[in-house]
Amino acid sequence: MIDIIGYILITIGIIFDICGCIGLVRFPDVYNRLQAATKCVTLGTVLLLAGVALGSHSGAIASKAIVCAVFILITSPTAAHAIAKGAHSAGVQLWSKSVVDKYQEEVDRHNEWLKDKE
């Protein structure tokens, strides 16, 4: 029964990874692509590793899969945030049909605060 649950998690993880890869190719700008890479691929890979941990009959493999899943959960959002902030600082434009740029609003507020402080 545990093996079946492991295979189901692996299958769902692969589906999420495929959706994330499709989003990475199809989405219009770097910010939307980061969403696909961060959300779908992180969830898919963690589900895949959880399925491997459940399906493996070795404690060493299960522990390695769990450590890798925790590492991915920590590093993937952090890296995506750094990439998005770097792209925004470098002047990479949002997609023309984007509705709002919350980060630019925050930068503008901060710049106004700095002007008032002078």
C-alpha positions as CSV (number, residue, x, y, z in Angstrom):
1,M,0.0,0.0,0.0
2,I,2.8,2.4,0.8
3,D,4.4,1.6,-2.6
4,I,1.2,2.6,-4.3
5,I,1.0,5.9,-2.4
6,G,4.7,6.5,-3.4
7,Y,3.9,5.8,-7.1
8,I,0.9,8.2,-6.9
9,L,3.1,10.9,-5.4
10,I,5.8,10.4,-8.0
11,T,3.2,10.6,-10.8
12,I,1.6,13.8,-9.4
13,G,5.1,15.3,-9.0
14,I,6.0,14.5,-12.6
15,I,2.8,16.1,-13.8
16,F,3.6,19.3,-11.8
17,D,7.1,19.3,-13.1
18,I,5.9,19.0,-16.7
19,C,3.4,21.9,-16.1
20,G,6.2,24.0,-14.7
21,C,8.4,23.3,-17.7
22,I,5.6,24.2,-20.1
23,G,5.0,27.4,-18.1
24,L,8.8,28.1,-18.3
25,V,8.6,28.0,-22.1
26,R,5.2,29.5,-22.7
27,F,4.9,32.4,-20.2
28,P,5.7,35.9,-21.6
29,D,8.3,37.4,-19.2
30,V,10.9,36.5,-16.7
31,Y,8.6,37.2,-13.7
32,N,5.8,34.9,-14.9
33,R,8.4,32.3,-15.8
34,L,9.8,32.5,-12.2
35,Q,6.3,31.8,-10.9
36,A,6.1,28.6,-13.0
37,A,9.6,27.5,-12.0
38,T,9.1,28.3,-8.3
39,K,5.6,27.0,-7.7
40,C,5.1,24.1,-10.0
41,V,8.6,22.7,-10.2
42,T,9.2,23.1,-6.5
43,L,6.0,21.3,-5.6
44,G,6.5,18.7,-8.2
45,T,10.0,17.9,-7.2
46,V,9.1,17.7,-3.5
47,L,6.2,15.4,-4.3
48,L,8.5,13.3,-6.4
49,L,11.1,13.1,-3.6
50,A,8.3,12.3,-1.1
51,G,7.2,9.5,-3.3
52,V,10.7,8.1,-3.6
53,A,11.1,8.3,0.2
54,L,7.8,6.4,0.7
55,G,8.5,3.9,-2.1
56,S,12.1,3.1,-1.2
57,H,12.8,0.1,1.0
58,S,16.0,1.7,2.2
59,G,16.2,4.1,5.1
60,A,19.3,5.7,3.5
61,I,17.5,6.5,0.3
62,A,14.5,7.8,2.1
63,S,16.6,10.1,4.3
64,K,18.5,11.5,1.4
65,A,15.2,12.2,-0.5
66,I,13.8,14.0,2.5
67,V,17.0,16.1,2.9
68,C,16.9,17.0,-0.8
69,A,13.2,18.0,-0.5
70,V,14.0,20.3,2.5
71,F,16.9,21.8,0.6
72,I,14.7,22.5,-2.4
73,L,12.0,24.0,-0.3
74,I,14.5,26.4,1.2
75,T,16.6,27.3,-1.8
76,S,14.0,27.5,-4.6
77,P,11.9,30.4,-3.3
78,T,15.0,32.2,-2.1
79,A,16.7,32.0,-5.5
80,A,13.5,33.0,-7.3
81,H,13.2,36.1,-5.1
82,A,16.8,37.0,-5.8
83,I,16.4,36.6,-9.5
84,A,13.2,38.6,-9.6
85,K,14.7,41.4,-7.5
86,G,17.8,41.4,-9.7
87,A,15.8,41.5,-12.9
88,H,13.7,44.4,-11.6
89,S,16.8,46.3,-10.5
90,A,18.4,45.7,-13.9
91,G,15.3,47.2,-15.6
92,V,13.7,44.1,-17.1
93,Q,10.2,45.2,-18.0
94,L,7.1,43.4,-17.1
95,W,4.8,41.9,-19.7
96,S,2.8,44.7,-21.4
97,K,-0.5,43.2,-20.1
98,S,0.6,43.0,-16.5
99,V,-1.8,44.8,-14.3
100,V,0.3,45.9,-11.3
101,D,3.9,46.2,-10.2
102,K,3.9,46.0,-6.4
103,Y,7.6,46.1,-6.1
104,Q,7.9,49.3,-8.1
105,E,5.3,50.9,-5.8
106,E,7.4,49.9,-2.8
107,V,10.5,51.4,-4.5
108,D,8.7,54.6,-5.2
109,R,7.4,54.9,-1.6
110,H,11.0,54.3,-0.3
111,N,12.4,56.9,-2.7
112,E,9.8,59.5,-1.5
113,W,10.6,58.7,2.1
114,L,14.3,59.3,1.4
115,K,13.5,62.6,-0.3
116,D,11.4,63.7,2.7
117,K,14.2,62.7,5.1
118,E,16.7,65.0,3.3
